[in-house]
C-alpha cells in the first residue's frame, strides 16, 4: 500500500513486452521473498533462536501485533521513497528479516499447539490459494482497484484504534477480528496487484514486490491466528 509513486510514466503506458517483463519481475521477487522468509524461519527454529525470542515477546503480545502492522505499513512506504534499485533491495531485505523475527513467536506458539507443523502448513496453503485467486482476479479482469486506497487508509487507523482500546480496556480481539483482518489483507492484495499492473513506474519493481509481499504476510498472519484460535 503506497502513496504517490513517482513522476515517471506508469507501467500501463509501456509496451506489452515491457509491461509483461515488469509484472513477472514483481512476482519473481515476491516468490523469492517468501522463500527467503521460510529459510530464515527454518534457521531461527533449528538454532533455537526462535524459542529464545518468542518467550519474552509473548509477554507483550499486543506490542508484537502493533510492531507487525507498523513494520508492514512503514516499510512499504519507505521503499517507495527510495530512488535507486539498490536502496529498494536493501529495504526489502531488512523488511523480510524484520518480518521473520516478528513472526517467530506466532510460529513458535503454533508449533507448541501442533508439533507436526500441520497447522502452519495449512495456514500457508490457504494463504497462497487465497492470494493466488485474488491476483488472478486482477490479472484476468484487468480492473483498476486503486479506489480501494481510501478503505485501506481508514481501515489502518480503525485497526490501530481497536488494538489501542483492547490494551486499555482489556478487550479480547478474538475470531471476528482475525476474520476482518483477513478481509482487510485481501483488499490490500487486490490493491497492490492492481498497482503492479497499472500504476507503478518501471523502476519500482522491487518496491512493488515489497508491498505485495507485505499484504500476503499480513494475510498469512491472521489466517494462522484464526487457525490457532480454533484449536
VOPAGU-2260 file (C-alpha; in pm, 1 decimal, decimal comma):
REM VOPAGU-2260
SITE   aa  ch    i         X         Y         Z
SITE  UNK   A    0       0,0       0,0       0,0
SITE  UNK   A    1     153,4     326,0    -102,3
SITE  UNK   A    2     103,4     693,8    -153,4
SITE  UNK   A    3     213,6     864,2    -472,0
SITE  UNK   A    4     455,8     650,2    -666,7
SITE  UNK   A    5     662,1     899,3    -863,0
SITE  UNK   A    6     652,6    1117,4   -1171,8
SITE  UNK   A    7     772,1     851,2   -1419,1
SITE  UNK   A    8     526,2     705,8   -1668,4
SITE  UNK   A    9     320,7     420,3   -1517,3
SITE  UNK   A   10     378,8      65,4   -1632,8
SITE  UNK   A   11      40,1      63,5   -1806,6
SITE  UNK   A   12     178,1     306,5   -2065,5
SITE  UNK   A   13     465,3      77,9   -2163,7
SITE  UNK   A   14     472,4    -171,6   -2446,9
SITE  UNK   A   15     314,7    -512,1   -2390,6
SITE  UNK   A   16     658,0    -674,3   -2371,9
SITE  UNK   A   17     793,0    -424,8   -2117,0
SITE  UNK   A   18     475,1    -444,7   -1910,5
SITE  UNK   A   19     488,6    -824,5   -1901,9
SITE  UNK   A   20     854,9    -817,2   -1801,5
SITE  UNK   A   21     778,2    -575,1   -1516,4
SITE  UNK   A   22     488,0    -787,1   -1387,0
SITE  UNK   A   23     685,0   -1110,9   -1390,8
SITE  UNK   A   24     980,5    -940,6   -1222,0
SITE  UNK   A   25     746,3    -837,8    -940,8
SITE  UNK   A   26     605,4   -1186,8    -891,9
SITE  UNK   A   27     951,1   -1344,5    -907,6
SITE  UNK   A   28    1068,8   -1110,5    -631,2
SITE  UNK   A   29     762,3   -1192,6    -420,1
SITE  UNK   A   30     831,8   -1565,5    -455,5
SITE  UNK   A   31    1196,2   -1501,6    -368,7
SITE  UNK   A   32    1094,2   -1308,0     -57,0
SITE  UNK   A   33     861,4   -1590,3      52,8
SITE  UNK   A   34    1141,0   -1844,7      10,2
SITE  UNK   A   35    1384,6   -1620,0     199,1
SITE  UNK   A   36    1128,4   -1578,2     478,6
SITE  UNK   A   37    1084,7   -1956,0     501,8
SITE  UNK   A   38    1461,8   -2005,9     506,7
SITE  UNK   A   39    1512,6   -1753,2     785,9
SITE  UNK   A   40    1234,8   -1910,4     992,8
SITE  UNK   A   41    1387,5   -2255,5     940,7
SITE  UNK   A   42    1720,5   -2123,8    1070,6
SITE  UNK   A   43    1559,4   -1948,8    1368,5
SITE  UNK   A   44    1384,8   -2269,2    1474,6
SITE  UNK   A   45    1672,6   -2509,0    1406,7
SITE  UNK   A   46    1915,2   -2288,4    1600,3
SITE  UNK   A   47    1679,6   -2239,5    1895,8
SITE  UNK   A   48    1673,7   -1862,5    1845,4
SITE  UNK   A   49    1300,2   -1868,3    1775,6
SITE  UNK   A   50    1219,7   -2001,8    2122,3
SITE  UNK   A   51    1458,0   -1759,9    2293,6
SITE  UNK   A   52    1299,6   -1455,1    2130,6
SITE  UNK   A   53     942,9   -1588,7    2136,1
SITE  UNK   A   54     902,5   -1630,0    2511,4
SITE  UNK   A   55     980,5   -1266,8    2609,8
SITE  UNK   A   56     785,3   -1133,4    2310,0
SITE  UNK   A   57     476,9   -1332,1    2411,8
SITE  UNK   A   58     468,6   -1137,6    2738,1
SITE  UNK   A   59     393,7    -826,0    2531,0
SITE  UNK   A   60     176,0    -982,0    2262,6
SITE  UNK   A   61     -20,6    -669,2    2173,5
SITE  UNK   A   62     306,1    -483,8    2118,4
SITE  UNK   A   63     410,5    -762,0    1880,1
SITE  UNK   A   64      88,9    -710,0    1681,0
SITE  UNK   A   65     148,0    -334,4    1671,3
SITE  UNK   A   66     507,4    -391,3    1558,5
SITE  UNK   A   67     387,1    -626,5    1285,0
SITE  UNK   A   68     137,9    -372,4    1149,8
SITE  UNK   A   69     379,6     -80,6    1182,4
SITE  UNK   A   70     664,5    -263,3    1007,8
SITE  UNK   A   71     435,7    -378,1     725,7
SITE  UNK   A   72     297,0     -28,6     668,5
SITE  UNK   A   73     613,7     169,1     729,1
SITE  UNK   A   74     848,4     -45,3     522,7
SITE  UNK   A   75     636,5     -27,9     208,0
SITE  UNK   A   76     604,0     349,2     238,3
SITE  UNK   A   77     978,3     385,9     285,9
SITE  UNK   A   78    1053,6     171,0     -18,9
SITE  UNK   A   79     851,1     397,1    -247,1
SITE  UNK   A   80    1063,8     693,1    -141,3
SITE  UNK   A   81    1392,1     523,1    -230,3
SITE  UNK   A   82    1504,8     613,7    -579,0
SITE  UNK   A   83    1782,5     364,5    -652,8
SITE  UNK   A   84    1712,5      -3,5    -707,1
SITE  UNK   A   85    1996,6     -89,4    -466,2
SITE  UNK   A   86    1826,3     104,9    -187,4
SITE  UNK   A   87    1497,6     -68,0    -262,8
SITE  UNK   A   88    1667,7    -407,9    -239,2
SITE  UNK   A   89    1826,3    -311,2      92,9
SITE  UNK   A   90    1490,2    -201,3     233,1
SITE  UNK   A   91    1326,6    -521,8     108,4
SITE  UNK   A   92    1596,9    -736,9     271,6
SITE  UNK   A   93    1561,7    -555,7     604,6
SITE  UNK   A   94    1185,0    -591,2     582,6
SITE  UNK   A   95    1196,8    -968,3     520,9
SITE  UNK   A   96    1431,7   -1016,9     817,9
SITE  UNK   A   97    1212,4    -797,0    1040,9
SITE  UNK   A   98     900,1    -989,4     939,0
SITE  UNK   A   99    1076,2   -1317,2    1012,6
SITE  UNK   A  100    1164,3   -1204,0    1365,0
SITE  UNK   A  101     815,8   -1069,5    1434,1
SITE  UNK   A  102     656,3   -1392,1    1305,1
SITE  UNK   A  103     876,9   -1608,9    1527,5
SITE  UNK   A  104     657,2   -1601,2    1841,7
SITE  UNK   A  105     339,3   -1671,9    1640,4
SITE  UNK   A  106     500,3   -1964,9    1461,9
SITE  UNK   A  107     653,5   -2090,7    1787,1
SITE  UNK   A  108     310,4   -2092,1    1954,4
SITE  UNK   A  109     162,7   -2273,9    1654,5
SITE  UNK   A  110     436,6   -2537,3    1683,1
SITE  UNK   A  111     359,7   -2584,5    2053,6
SITE  UNK   A  112      -4,7   -2644,2    1965,1
SITE  UNK   A  113      74,3   -2871,1    1669,6
SITE  UNK   A  114     432,9   -3004,3    1677,4
SITE  UNK   A  115     381,7   -3169,9    1339,1
SITE  UNK   A  116     367,8   -2828,4    1175,2
SITE  UNK   A  117      40,9   -2917,8    1005,3
SITE  UNK   A  118    -133,4   -2604,4    1129,1
SITE  UNK   A  119     133,2   -2377,2     981,7
SITE  UNK   A  120     130,2   -2573,1     656,4
SITE  UNK   A  121    -249,0   -2549,1     632,7
SITE  UNK   A  122    -246,1   -2175,4     702,7
SITE  UNK   A  123      24,7   -2127,5     441,0
SITE  UNK   A  124    -170,6   -2328,4     183,7
SITE  UNK   A  125    -488,9   -2130,6     243,8
SITE  UNK   A  126    -292,3   -1805,4     222,5
SITE  UNK   A  127    -127,9   -1895,5    -108,1
SITE  UNK   A  128    -455,3   -2019,1    -255,0
SITE  UNK   A  129    -645,8   -1708,8    -142,6
SITE  UNK   A  130    -380,5   -1465,8    -262,6
SITE  UNK   A  131    -341,4   -1656,9    -587,9
SITE  UNK   A  132    -715,5   -1627,6    -651,1
SITE  UNK   A  133    -711,9   -1253,3    -579,0
SITE  UNK   A  134    -408,2   -1193,6    -800,9
SITE  UNK   A  135    -568,2   -1398,1   -1079,6
SITE  UNK   A  136    -887,2   -1193,1   -1046,6
SITE  UNK   A  137    -697,2    -870,5   -1109,5
SITE  UNK   A  138    -494,8   -1016,5   -1395,0
SITE  UNK   A  139    -796,9   -1166,4   -1570,7
SITE  UNK   A  140   -1033,6    -871,6   -1526,8
SITE  UNK   A  141    -756,6    -607,2   -1561,8
SITE  UNK   A  142    -969,2    -386,4   -1337,6
SITE  UNK   A  143    -807,1     -89,6   -1165,0
SITE  UNK   A  144    -861,0    -128,4    -789,0
SITE  UNK   A  145    -685,1     194,7    -693,2
SITE  UNK   A  146   -1015,0     318,3    -546,7
SITE  UNK   A  147    -952,7      78,9    -254,7
SITE  UNK   A  148    -677,7     302,1    -115,4
SITE  UNK   A  149    -921,4     505,5      94,4
SITE  UNK   A  150   -1061,2     188,7     251,8
SITE  UNK   A  151    -710,5      70,5     336,9
SITE  UNK   A  152    -606,3     402,7     489,7
SITE  UNK   A  153    -916,0     431,8     706,9
SITE  UNK   A  154    -902,4      62,6     790,1
SITE  UNK   A  155    -544,2     100,3     909,5
SITE  UNK   A  156    -644,1     366,4    1162,8
SITE  UNK   A  157    -951,0     168,6    1272,1
SITE  UNK   A  158    -729,8    -134,8    1337,9
SITE  UNK   A  159    -484,3      71,7    1540,3
SITE  UNK   A  160    -776,5     213,8    1737,8
SITE  UNK   A  161    -914,2    -132,0    1814,3
SITE  UNK   A  162    -573,2    -252,1    1928,6
SITE  UNK   A  163    -527,7      55,6    2147,6
SITE  UNK   A  164    -870,6      11,7    2309,2
SITE  UNK   A  165    -805,0    -359,4    2363,0
SITE  UNK   A  166    -485,0    -271,5    2550,2
SITE  UNK   A  167    -654,6      -1,3    2759,3
SITE  UNK   A  168    -978,7    -186,0    2842,4
SITE  UNK   A  169    -858,9    -545,3    2824,6
SITE  UNK   A  170   -1071,2    -639,2    2525,1
SITE  UNK   A  171   -1007,2    -973,1    2361,6
SITE  UNK   A  172    -953,2    -934,5    1986,9
SITE  UNK   A  173   -1086,9   -1276,3    1900,0
SITE  UNK   A  174   -1210,8   -1465,3    1596,8
SITE  UNK   A  175   -1404,0   -1185,8    1430,4
SITE  UNK   A  176   -1105,1    -953,7    1444,7
SITE  UNK   A  177    -895,8   -1217,5    1264,4
SITE  UNK   A  178   -1169,7   -1266,7    1004,7
SITE  UNK   A  179   -1192,3    -892,6     950,0
SITE  UNK   A  180    -815,7    -861,4     913,8
SITE  UNK   A  181    -808,0   -1146,0     661,1
SITE  UNK   A  182   -1062,2    -948,8     457,3
SITE  UNK   A  183    -851,3    -633,7     501,8
SITE  UNK   A  184    -542,6    -819,3     378,8
SITE  UNK   A  185    -739,4    -946,2      81,0
SITE  UNK   A  186    -830,1    -588,6     -13,4
SITE  UNK   A  187    -461,0    -496,6      18,0
SITE  UNK   A  188    -361,3    -781,4    -216,5
SITE  UNK   A  189    -616,2    -661,7    -474,7
SITE  UNK   A  190    -490,2    -305,4    -442,4
SITE  UNK   A  191    -120,4    -393,5    -465,0
SITE  UNK   A  192    -170,8    -628,1    -760,4
SITE  UNK   A  193    -375,7    -363,4    -940,6
SITE  UNK   A  194     -98,7    -108,2    -888,6
SITE  UNK   A  195     157,2    -352,7   -1027,0
SITE  UNK   A  196     -47,9    -380,6   -1344,6
SITE  UNK   A  197    -148,9     -16,1   -1379,8
SITE  UNK   A  198      36,6     243,4   -1174,1
SITE  UNK   A  199     392,2     157,7   -1073,2
SITE  UNK   A  200     673,7     315,4   -1276,3
SITE  UNK   A  201     916,9      78,7   -1443,5
SITE  UNK   A  202    1196,8     133,7   -1189,8
SITE  UNK   A  203     985,4      39,1    -887,0
SITE  UNK   A  204     952,2    -335,9    -936,2
SITE  UNK   A  205    1132,0    -405,5    -606,4
SITE  UNK   A  206     907,7    -166,9    -411,0
SITE  UNK   A  207     602,3    -315,3    -584,4
SITE  UNK   A  208     712,1    -664,9    -483,5
SITE  UNK   A  209     770,1    -549,4    -127,0
SITE  UNK   A  210     419,9    -403,5     -98,9
SITE  UNK   A  211     256,4    -723,3    -228,0
SITE  UNK   A  212     472,8    -941,7      -2,7
SITE  UNK   A  213     368,4    -732,5     298,2
SITE  UNK   A  214      -0,3    -786,7     217,1
SITE  UNK   A  215      49,6   -1161,7     168,8
SITE  UNK   A  216     237,2   -1179,9     500,6
SITE  UNK   A  217     -48,6    -997,3     671,7
SITE  UNK   A  218    -299,8   -1247,3     533,9
SITE  UNK   A  219     -84,8   -1539,7     649,8
SITE  UNK   A  220     -51,7   -1387,8     998,3
SITE  UNK   A  221    -427,2   -1361,9    1052,1
SITE  UNK   A  222    -516,2   -1691,8     884,4
SITE  UNK   A  223    -269,7   -1864,5    1116,8
SITE  UNK   A  224    -411,1   -1667,6    1410,6
SITE  UNK   A  225    -760,5   -1786,9    1313,4
SITE  UNK   A  226    -645,7   -2148,8    1292,3
SITE  UNK   A  227    -481,9   -2120,4    1634,0
SITE  UNK   A  228    -795,0   -1971,4    1792,6
SITE  UNK   A  229    -999,6   -2269,4    1674,2
SITE  UNK   A  230    -764,7   -2530,8    1818,8
